[in-house]
């Protein structure tokens, strides 16, 4: 993925609310919530959202 993002800059993730992983890779983002909230997380690489790379975050 990192090599791909060098060729296609639209695939780059450069802020603290995202992480780029190789297939089967693992990573961590820590968010702290001050109230109950429901959010959606998803991959922003073209076609990945449509392929099901999406999930919910529920903080209660």
N, CA, C and O atoms as CSV, one atom per row, in Angstrom:
chain,resi,resn,atom,element,x,y,z
A,1,UNK,N,N,0.814,-1.183,0.000
A,1,UNK,CA,C,0.000,0.000,0.000
A,1,UNK,C,C,0.861,1.250,0.000
A,1,UNK,O,O,0.560,2.209,-0.711
A,2,UNK,N,N,1.900,1.251,0.769
A,2,UNK,CA,C,2.742,2.431,0.851
A,2,UNK,C,C,3.360,2.732,-0.509
A,2,UNK,O,O,3.419,3.889,-0.926
A,3,UNK,N,N,3.821,1.689,-1.204
A,3,UNK,CA,C,4.387,1.892,-2.538
A,3,UNK,C,C,3.311,2.390,-3.503
A,3,UNK,O,O,3.581,3.260,-4.331
A,4,UNK,N,N,2.109,1.854,-3.406
A,4,UNK,CA,C,1.021,2.301,-4.270
A,4,UNK,C,C,0.696,3.769,-4.029
A,4,UNK,O,O,0.415,4.504,-4.976
A,5,UNK,N,N,0.733,4.204,-2.769
A,5,UNK,CA,C,0.392,5.594,-2.456
A,5,UNK,C,C,1.440,6.573,-2.985
A,5,UNK,O,O,1.143,7.750,-3.189
A,6,UNK,N,N,2.661,6.092,-3.207
A,6,UNK,CA,C,3.677,6.961,-3.795
A,6,UNK,C,C,3.362,7.251,-5.260
A,6,UNK,O,O,3.708,8.315,-5.773
A,7,UNK,N,N,2.702,6.297,-5.935
A,7,UNK,CA,C,2.337,6.467,-7.338
A,7,UNK,C,C,0.987,7.161,-7.484
A,7,UNK,O,O,0.792,7.952,-8.408
A,8,UNK,N,N,0.059,6.870,-6.581
A,8,UNK,CA,C,-1.282,7.464,-6.621
A,8,UNK,C,C,-1.513,8.170,-5.295
A,8,UNK,O,O,-1.866,7.534,-4.302
A,9,UNK,N,N,-1.319,9.465,-5.277
A,9,UNK,CA,C,-1.379,10.229,-4.030
A,9,UNK,C,C,-2.774,10.261,-3.413
A,9,UNK,O,O,-2.918,10.608,-2.240
A,10,UNK,N,N,-3.798,9.908,-4.178
A,10,UNK,CA,C,-5.145,9.864,-3.593
A,10,UNK,C,C,-5.267,8.730,-2.580
A,10,UNK,O,O,-6.209,8.717,-1.788
A,11,UNK,N,N,-4.336,7.783,-2.591
A,11,UNK,CA,C,-4.366,6.667,-1.645
A,11,UNK,C,C,-3.623,6.985,-0.352
A,11,UNK,O,O,-3.666,6.190,0.587
A,12,UNK,N,N,-2.955,8.107,-0.283
A,12,UNK,CA,C,-2.151,8.446,0.895
A,12,UNK,C,C,-3.030,8.870,2.066
A,12,UNK,O,O,-4.050,9.534,1.887
A,13,UNK,N,N,-2.624,8.480,3.248
A,13,UNK,CA,C,-3.281,8.888,4.486
A,13,UNK,C,C,-2.243,9.687,5.271
A,13,UNK,O,O,-1.175,9.177,5.608
A,14,UNK,N,N,-2.570,10.928,5.554
A,14,UNK,CA,C,-1.558,11.742,6.203
A,14,UNK,C,C,-2.085,12.499,7.420
A,14,UNK,O,O,-1.507,13.516,7.804
A,15,UNK,N,N,-3.158,12.029,8.027
A,15,UNK,CA,C,-3.627,12.698,9.224
A,15,UNK,C,C,-3.878,11.687,10.332
A,15,UNK,O,O,-3.917,10.481,10.087
A,16,UNK,N,N,-4.047,12.182,11.541
A,16,UNK,CA,C,-4.073,11.310,12.717
A,16,UNK,C,C,-5.318,10.441,12.822
A,16,UNK,O,O,-5.343,9.521,13.639
A,17,UNK,N,N,-6.354,10.698,12.022
A,17,UNK,CA,C,-7.574,9.892,12.095
A,17,UNK,C,C,-7.612,8.776,11.066
A,17,UNK,O,O,-8.674,8.211,10.809
A,18,UNK,N,N,-6.481,8.453,10.478
A,18,UNK,CA,C,-6.447,7.370,9.497
A,18,UNK,C,C,-5.132,6.617,9.607
A,18,UNK,O,O,-4.153,7.104,10.173
A,19,UNK,N,N,-5.141,5.414,9.047
A,19,UNK,CA,C,-3.939,4.584,9.048
A,19,UNK,C,C,-3.965,3.738,7.776
A,19,UNK,O,O,-5.024,3.250,7.384
A,20,UNK,N,N,-2.827,3.562,7.137
A,20,UNK,CA,C,-2.730,2.739,5.948
A,20,UNK,C,C,-2.032,1.432,6.318
A,20,UNK,O,O,-0.966,1.437,6.934
A,21,UNK,N,N,-2.648,0.316,5.933
A,21,UNK,CA,C,-2.115,-0.999,6.273
A,21,UNK,C,C,-1.932,-1.844,5.029
A,21,UNK,O,O,-2.688,-1.725,4.064
A,22,UNK,N,N,-0.942,-2.681,5.059
A,22,UNK,CA,C,-0.777,-3.696,4.028
A,22,UNK,C,C,-1.857,-4.758,4.246
A,22,UNK,O,O,-2.393,-4.855,5.350
A,23,UNK,N,N,-2.192,-5.558,3.228
A,23,UNK,CA,C,-3.152,-6.641,3.433
A,23,UNK,C,C,-2.749,-7.517,4.630
A,23,UNK,O,O,-1.579,-7.865,4.789
A,24,UNK,N,N,-3.707,-7.855,5.443
A,24,UNK,CA,C,-3.528,-8.655,6.665
A,24,UNK,C,C,-2.745,-7.902,7.744
A,24,UNK,O,O,-2.383,-8.492,8.762
A,25,UNK,N,N,-2.483,-6.635,7.539
A,25,UNK,CA,C,-1.733,-5.849,8.517
A,25,UNK,C,C,-2.602,-5.442,9.701
A,25,UNK,O,O,-3.826,-5.568,9.663
A,26,UNK,N,N,-1.963,-4.962,10.732
A,26,UNK,CA,C,-2.657,-4.489,11.923
A,26,UNK,C,C,-2.141,-3.110,12.278
A,26,UNK,O,O,-0.992,-2.767,11.999
A,27,UNK,N,N,-2.999,-2.333,12.892
A,27,UNK,CA,C,-2.618,-1.001,13.333
A,27,UNK,C,C,-3.541,-0.549,14.441
A,27,UNK,O,O,-4.444,-1.281,14.846
A,28,UNK,N,N,-3.319,0.640,14.925
A,28,UNK,CA,C,-4.114,1.137,16.037
A,28,UNK,C,C,-4.318,2.638,15.904
A,28,UNK,O,O,-3.387,3.386,15.605
A,29,UNK,N,N,-5.552,3.059,16.132
A,29,UNK,CA,C,-5.905,4.463,16.264
A,29,UNK,C,C,-6.638,4.575,17.591
A,29,UNK,O,O,-7.541,3.787,17.870
A,30,UNK,N,N,-6.262,5.536,18.400
A,30,UNK,CA,C,-6.921,5.722,19.694
A,30,UNK,C,C,-7.753,6.992,19.634
A,30,UNK,O,O,-7.234,8.079,19.379
A,31,UNK,N,N,-9.052,6.840,19.872
A,31,UNK,CA,C,-9.969,7.968,19.954
A,31,UNK,C,C,-10.544,7.988,21.357
A,31,UNK,O,O,-10.845,6.934,21.916
A,32,UNK,N,N,-10.699,9.152,21.924
A,32,UNK,CA,C,-11.342,9.318,23.226
A,32,UNK,C,C,-12.604,10.132,23.016
A,32,UNK,O,O,-12.567,11.222,22.446
A,33,UNK,N,N,-13.726,9.590,23.485
A,33,UNK,CA,C,-15.016,10.235,23.310
A,33,UNK,C,C,-15.492,10.794,24.642
A,33,UNK,O,O,-15.320,10.167,25.687
A,34,UNK,N,N,-16.089,11.972,24.596
A,34,UNK,CA,C,-16.600,12.593,25.816
A,34,UNK,C,C,-18.094,12.362,25.995
A,34,UNK,O,O,-18.668,12.780,27.000
A,35,UNK,N,N,-18.733,11.695,25.023
A,35,UNK,CA,C,-20.159,11.394,25.133
A,35,UNK,C,C,-20.469,10.148,24.303
A,35,UNK,O,O,-19.650,9.702,23.499
A,36,UNK,N,N,-21.665,9.596,24.512
A,36,UNK,CA,C,-22.095,8.450,23.712
A,36,UNK,C,C,-22.194,8.868,22.245
A,36,UNK,O,O,-22.677,9.954,21.925
A,37,UNK,N,N,-21.729,7.988,21.368
A,37,UNK,CA,C,-21.729,8.328,19.944
A,37,UNK,C,C,-21.699,7.051,19.112
A,37,UNK,O,O,-21.141,6.039,19.537
A,38,UNK,N,N,-22.297,7.102,17.936
A,38,UNK,CA,C,-22.217,6.011,16.966
A,38,UNK,C,C,-21.624,6.582,15.686
A,38,UNK,O,O,-22.106,7.587,15.164
A,39,UNK,N,N,-20.573,5.934,15.182
A,39,UNK,CA,C,-19.873,6.379,13.983
A,39,UNK,C,C,-19.715,5.226,13.004
A,39,UNK,O,O,-19.853,4.059,13.372
A,40,UNK,N,N,-19.429,5.561,11.778
A,40,UNK,CA,C,-19.089,4.563,10.775
A,40,UNK,C,C,-17.623,4.758,10.412
A,40,UNK,O,O,-17.165,5.888,10.244
A,41,UNK,N,N,-16.892,3.664,10.293
A,41,UNK,CA,C,-15.507,3.708,9.810
A,41,UNK,C,C,-15.475,2.963,8.487
A,41,UNK,O,O,-16.236,2.020,8.273
A,42,UNK,N,N,-14.589,3.394,7.603
A,42,UNK,CA,C,-14.533,2.745,6.294
A,42,UNK,C,C,-13.185,3.006,5.635
A,42,UNK,O,O,-12.495,3.974,5.955
A,43,UNK,N,N,-12.833,2.141,4.728
A,43,UNK,CA,C,-11.644,2.317,3.910
A,43,UNK,C,C,-11.961,3.338,2.819
A,43,UNK,O,O,-13.010,3.263,2.178
A,44,UNK,N,N,-11.056,4.289,2.610
A,44,UNK,CA,C,-11.320,5.304,1.587
A,44,UNK,C,C,-10.579,5.042,0.275
A,44,UNK,O,O,-10.526,5.921,-0.585
A,45,UNK,N,N,-10.013,3.857,0.112
A,45,UNK,CA,C,-9.409,3.479,-1.165
A,45,UNK,C,C,-10.553,3.158,-2.128
A,45,UNK,O,O,-11.468,2.419,-1.766
A,46,UNK,N,N,-10.518,3.704,-3.355
A,46,UNK,CA,C,-11.628,3.497,-4.291
A,46,UNK,C,C,-12.033,2.028,-4.421
A,46,UNK,O,O,-11.198,1.152,-4.647
A,47,UNK,N,N,-13.334,1.787,-4.272
A,47,UNK,CA,C,-13.908,0.447,-4.407
A,47,UNK,C,C,-13.932,-0.358,-3.127
A,47,UNK,O,O,-14.685,-1.328,-3.046
A,48,UNK,N,N,-13.151,-0.010,-2.127
A,48,UNK,CA,C,-13.084,-0.799,-0.903
A,48,UNK,C,C,-14.336,-0.642,-0.043
A,48,UNK,O,O,-14.806,-1.621,0.535
A,49,UNK,N,N,-14.883,0.565,0.053
A,49,UNK,CA,C,-16.135,0.769,0.803
A,49,UNK,C,C,-17.234,-0.090,0.197
A,49,UNK,O,O,-17.961,-0.785,0.907
A,50,UNK,N,N,-17.346,-0.033,-1.129
A,50,UNK,CA,C,-18.370,-0.790,-1.838
A,50,UNK,C,C,-18.177,-2.303,-1.683
A,50,UNK,O,O,-19.135,-3.068,-1.786
A,51,UNK,N,N,-16.932,-2.728,-1.436
A,51,UNK,CA,C,-16.636,-4.153,-1.250
A,51,UNK,C,C,-16.868,-4.622,0.186
A,51,UNK,O,O,-16.671,-5.795,0.501
A,52,UNK,N,N,-17.288,-3.700,1.055
A,52,UNK,CA,C,-17.611,-4.100,2.421
A,52,UNK,C,C,-16.577,-3.738,3.467
A,52,UNK,O,O,-16.694,-4.179,4.610
A,53,UNK,N,N,-15.584,-2.963,3.124
A,53,UNK,CA,C,-14.573,-2.577,4.113
A,53,UNK,C,C,-15.095,-1.393,4.915
A,53,UNK,O,O,-14.626,-0.263,4.779
A,54,UNK,N,N,-16.077,-1.690,5.754
A,54,UNK,CA,C,-16.782,-0.689,6.537
A,54,UNK,C,C,-17.200,-1.317,7.866
A,54,UNK,O,O,-17.422,-2.525,7.940
A,55,UNK,N,N,-17.304,-0.522,8.887
A,55,UNK,CA,C,-17.719,-1.039,10.200
A,55,UNK,C,C,-18.293,0.084,11.047
A,55,UNK,O,O,-18.237,1.254,10.668
A,56,UNK,N,N,-18.840,-0.278,12.186
A,56,UNK,CA,C,-19.427,0.698,13.103
A,56,UNK,C,C,-18.580,0.825,14.350
A,56,UNK,O,O,-17.950,-0.134,14.794
A,57,UNK,N,N,-18.574,2.021,14.905
A,57,UNK,CA,C,-17.960,2.293,16.194
A,57,UNK,C,C,-19.089,2.791,17.085
A,57,UNK,O,O,-19.742,3.787,16.774
A,58,UNK,N,N,-19.315,2.098,18.188
A,58,UNK,CA,C,-20.363,2.495,19.121
A,58,UNK,C,C,-19.728,2.696,20.475
A,58,UNK,O,O,-19.164,1.763,21.048
A,59,UNK,N,N,-19.816,3.902,20.990
A,59,UNK,CA,C,-19.267,4.248,22.298
A,59,UNK,C,C,-20.418,4.585,23.232
A,59,UNK,O,O,-21.132,5.566,23.025
A,60,UNK,N,N,-20.593,3.761,24.265
A,60,UNK,CA,C,-21.676,4.018,25.233
A,60,UNK,C,C,-21.129,3.968,26.620
A,60,UNK,O,O,-21.871,4.157,27.584
